[in-house]
Amino acid sequence: MLIATFGPSTGWAGKTITYEDERFTLGGHGLISAADVLRYDLQGQISWAYAGLREWVEQIDSPSIAAVPQAPSSQAGLGGPVEAVPPTVGRDIARLAATLRSGEKAPERVAAASALGRIGDPRAVEPLGMALEDKSASVRTAIVNALAKTGGPRAVELLGMALEDKSTSVHKAAANALAGIGDPRAVELLAAALNEDSSFIVRIAAAEALGKIGGPRAVESLGVALKDEYSGVQKAAAHALARFGGPRAVELLAAALKDGRPRRDVVHFAAVNALVKMGSPQAVEALGSALNDETASVHRGIAVALAKIGSPRAVELLGMALEDKGRDVYEAAYIALGKCGSPHARELLTAEVPARSGSGIHDRRDQPAYRRSPVDPCLAENPHILRWWTPAHDKLLTDLVARWQWDWYWEVKDEVLKITPPDVVEMWREQDPACERNVWYNVIMHFAKSRAEQLGLTHAIREPEWKTCPLCDQPFVEDSLPFPLVQRLGIDRLDFCAPCMHGTLGWDSGDKGASEESILVYLRDMADAIGRVPAQGFGEGKGDLLRLDSSGRVKLLKLLEKKPAVSRVQEAFGSWLNALIQAGVLEDGTRRTSRGIQTIAQDGHVCLSLGEKTIDDWLFAHGIPHEKEPRYPVGNYRADWQVGDVFIEYFGLIGNPDYDEKTRAKVRLCKDQGIALVAVYPKDLAMQDGIDMKLASLVPAKSG
């Protein structure tokens, strides 16, 4: 490394002083010390190779070498040898560079690179750059971080090279480092990577870095990236532009919002979100213009965005959109005004009588419940997921398509987690950059959708059929039902429309003004119809309709149209349990001799109450062999059922003193004798899923 050159006024004009292997050398003469170098400088005989070297040499501690040659000078006698200083940076740089170059273990080399970065000396740049070919990605990442701390033109150049590294962690660190340096050359390197690099991961990292730097060049490059073929890059570019907020950024986002080319939904949504973050008057005008543009595919998102901004101009633009004859724009504006809450928004809604229906997902009959957005093929190439994706996962996708057809992807996350080790999923979530920008389970779902398209699995999805709902006689298309309703009916038995289903099966749906007598009549009729105790929220469970034939479903749904809201039942009777008792569906413990009417369970067992029949039918439906009224191993008591070594009791007459004493005696017997007992009470039958929670442990495990 060149340290200094002797000037023309000396007898050694043009001779150089260099530093190699921790030693100084005077050209043509041999080794010299740091003190000698400083003396030559004091005498005005040398010119330093670059700024900062004098300070560095001052810190070097090398022994003086005897018979150091003296340069001929007219300034002889200006002093003897300069006293050496304590151990220095230069020596540390050489030692750390050697470790970085030849350390056997990656952690050693990482530590060396990090130490060079902490020193921050320009002479550390070249040793760091030479080690950028290290086989360890962790070492290369440490080198990139060290170069960020040293800075300078050469460091920027090396960081630009690191953008092309095959490791995600390395090129992401390089992008962040360039963003931190903020050098004009860094902007050019990042812009080139964003618009030209073949790796979408590099392009995303470059977009994020440019968002931190800013400036006209960065804005223009991000505008180009809004047209990138990969949706992740589009979103990163839009997010970066939102940080600038200037007129040019708004202009670019507005243009992206009106891009009518196929498969642009992702960038449309990203542009909307970016404009909302800006919230400037220019952003509001851009959203208002796009709301009425026929090429925009996200009218509802735009309308909601204007509602979030909530400024007087935003509300005015939504009001103007109510005059649009297109269904999508009208409904989007109408719903968004309802979210604003301002007096002007309420005034506009009061004046506007909706002429059209079907604005909600549960109100549709003639269009799909979920928008069928084009699938981004690049998502199937996610290397972080492909590392752990197996043929078993592909088989899973095939099975889901066969089972749920057009709604298959809604269960991807849960099913993937069942066959993937938790530690694998956790590691993926920490390493995949996509999980930093999106909710992790959405990353899995969209990968799966793209993967299924890539493998041709979606060709097995049949065309949804048009049917006539037997409850309202209205035509509807099968895929207009939201997935929760599809789950309750089964994909091949979608015989009812979403409005009719939701009106009777939705959470706390029903008559909120039902009289007490109508509630009691409903509970009795429902108990007769289903042959068991109707639990609170019956009809809302996934399995309530699955086992019924078509006529049974029609009968049950028509009965559910008369159901009282749960909140109304609780208001009138205090609880669903009390209402069941008042209706005579469940036994009242004060009527000891009235043990209900004898009923026959589905397996032929005689039951003395509807509560007993409900439990017996549950055991039968789940394929659990059970004995009715078995004797306990000791004593003279009988249980209601026995399953293997487990005894089941239905204590349905709680409240009667004699009955309560017998109940306590049975419980004590089982505790003293170590007998396994499952005690079921009326409240368990009244709760939705209450019986499932009580008896789930008895269900035999599935093999395989």
JOTASUL-V49106 format. One record per run of one state. SS is the DSSP state (~ for helix, > for strand, _ for the rest). FROM is the first residue (numbers start at 1). TO is the last residue. If there is no record, write none. Layout:
BEGIN
ss from to
SS FROM TO
SS FROM TO
END
This chain:
BEGIN
ss from to
_ 1 1
> 2 6
_ 7 15
> 16 20
_ 21 22
> 23 26
_ 27 29
> 30 32
_ 33 33
~ 34 42
_ 43 45
> 46 48
_ 49 52
~ 53 58
_ 59 88
~ 89 102
_ 103 105
~ 106 119
_ 120 123
~ 124 133
_ 134 136
~ 137 150
_ 151 152
~ 153 162
_ 163 167
~ 168 181
_ 182 183
~ 184 196
_ 197 199
~ 200 213
_ 214 215
~ 216 225
_ 226 230
~ 231 244
_ 245 246
~ 247 257
_ 258 264
~ 265 278
_ 279 280
~ 281 291
_ 292 298
~ 299 309
_ 310 311
~ 312 321
_ 322 326
~ 327 340
_ 341 342
~ 343 351
_ 352 376
~ 377 381
_ 382 382
~ 383 386
_ 387 390
~ 391 419
_ 420 421
~ 422 431
_ 432 433
~ 434 437
_ 438 439
~ 440 455
_ 456 456
~ 457 460
_ 461 465
> 466 468
_ 469 474
> 475 477
~ 478 480
_ 481 482
~ 483 489
_ 490 497
~ 498 505
_ 506 510
> 511 511
_ 512 515
~ 516 530
_ 531 549
~ 550 560
_ 561 563
> 564 564
_ 565 565
~ 566 573
_ 574 575
~ 576 582
_ 583 598
> 599 600
_ 601 605
> 606 607
_ 608 609
~ 610 621
_ 622 626
> 627 628
_ 629 630
> 631 631
_ 632 637
> 638 638
_ 639 640
> 641 643
_ 644 645
> 646 651
_ 652 656
~ 657 673
_ 674 675
> 676 681
~ 682 686
_ 687 689
~ 690 698
_ 699 704
END
